[in-house]
Amino acid sequence: MQVITTVADFRRARAACDGLGFVPTMGYLHQGHLSLIRQARAECSTVAVSIFVNPTQFGPREDFERYPRDMDRDLALLEAEAVELVFAPSREEMYPEGFGTYVVQPAADEVLEGAARPGHFRGVATVVCKLLNIVQPTRAYFGQKDAQQTVVVRQMVRDLNIPTEIVVLPTVREHDGLAMSSRNTYLTPEERRAAPAIYRGLQAAEQRYLAGERNAEALRQAVIAVLDAEPLLRPEYVSVADPITLRELERVGERGALVSLAARLGSVRLIDNVMLGAQPS
């Protein structure tokens, strides 16, 4: 396994590889990341993983400085998965002095995580664009938990003619349904016991949908009722949106819907979602 910290060195190593599968991460790896790596391993001749906590996607009052980091642990996990290339650049390597070019999707900033975290998707789109240009993978793998991110990345790849196939895999969950996230490590024991209510709320909407409900507000209220029953949870938003445009729906139609939410447990902000009906490609 090669651990590479500069763009120039990575490009030299990349030149010898065919059929490259790529998993971009911010480190502190969990089974969700490993599931993406294993899929890449099954489909591609070579697997590359990036580890970079991207400062441009964090707001001024967000958790960039305390975001969990453990490079030694991450590298041991990646070596056990037979990953060939690890790109672990410094902040200065990714954003050298004088950096001033960003990828912006104005529509993404108007809804859901974009509205809740101004500037977040400018940082996400920019760093993913840079990584795809550096790594030049055949396929890049993302998890459904960050649903809006997958929409942003897919549109960016289409709009900028980036020759990478974007593969989105289902959310990996703990035994009680909580979506795996590096931020779960912040939860106190009491908060961790309350956290599965997030997925139970999403499941309540899914059950209503499967029973024939298509009124979007009724589906939102099904989620809210479950969240409100857990006193430690403070929802920020509950959305039933078109899975492509991410605009709020009045009724769920043939394209199905993305049911998503953000909620706080103490100082920890968690997101999750489920897809209803048809899946976007």
Secondary structure, DSSP 8 states (H G I E B T S, - for coil): -EEE-SHHHHHHHHTT-SSEEEEEE-SS--HHHHHHHHHHHHH-SEEEEEE---GGGS-TTSSTTTS---HHHHHHHHHHTT--EEE---HHHHS-TT-------GGGGGSHHHHHSTTHHHHHHHHHHHHHHHH--SEEEEETTSHHHHHHHHHHHHHTT---EEEEE---B-TTS-B--GGGGG--HHHHHHTTHHHHHHHHHHHHHHTT--BHHHHHHHHHHHHHTSTTEEEEEEEEE-TTT--B-SB-BTTBEEEEEEEEETTEEEEEEEEESS---
